[in-house]
Amino acid sequence: MSNQTNSSTFEETQTLAAIALGSNLGESLTTLEDAIKTLGETSGITVISYSSWYLTKPVGGPEQPDYINSCALLKVELEPHKLLETLLEIEQQFGRERKERWGARTLDLDLILYDNLILDTPNLQIPHPRMSERAFVLVPLAEIAPNWIEPVSGKTITQLLEKVDCSGIKMGSK
């Protein structure tokens, strides 16, 4: 079951996108809930649904606290690079500092999928290049979009999830 917000009628110019959200610094749950609200209030973005919150172990990087992760489905009127720019701006609004790769963070917003687009530019890769390896992305994404086909592999999110270790993930609540 996914939380529903802003269920208005959509125009043909809108595109379905999936993002991953994560936080492990500060009041993570409050930050993530506020980030969902901010996304929904952002011009060109409508939040369709978002998954439950999941407590997950950090992957890579320095020793750090566990994360709270989620995924959200968006209808967007923004092209992919503009959507990424908007996500990065929202991260900054919530105090995100990029000090070290895979370090702890107040808010992380990753663009995972953008319809069935395959894009490889210096600043943006869609689908997200490591999504199929990350249970902390696939578990919440499978909750809200189990049949979405990842365009590179041609597999559904559920099929990708079957190939990853989910032992470090605990389901939270909504």
Secondary structure as GFF3:
##gff-version 3
##sequence-region A 1 174
A	DSSP	beta_strand	3	4	.	.	.	ID=ss1
A	DSSP	beta_strand	15	23	.	.	.	ID=ss2
A	DSSP	alpha_helix	28	40	.	.	.	ID=ss3
A	DSSP	beta_strand	45	50	.	.	.	ID=ss4
A	DSSP	beta_strand	54	56	.	.	.	ID=ss5
A	DSSP	beta_strand	67	76	.	.	.	ID=ss6
A	DSSP	alpha_helix	80	93	.	.	.	ID=ss7
A	DSSP	beta_strand	108	114	.	.	.	ID=ss8
A	DSSP	beta_strand	119	120	.	.	.	ID=ss9
A	DSSP	beta_strand	125	126	.	.	.	ID=ss10
A	DSSP	three_ten_helix	131	133	.	.	.	ID=ss11
A	DSSP	alpha_helix	135	144	.	.	.	ID=ss12
A	DSSP	beta_strand	149	150	.	.	.	ID=ss13
A	DSSP	beta_strand	155	156	.	.	.	ID=ss14
A	DSSP	alpha_helix	157	161	.	.	.	ID=ss15
A	DSSP	beta_strand	169	171	.	.	.	ID=ss16
###
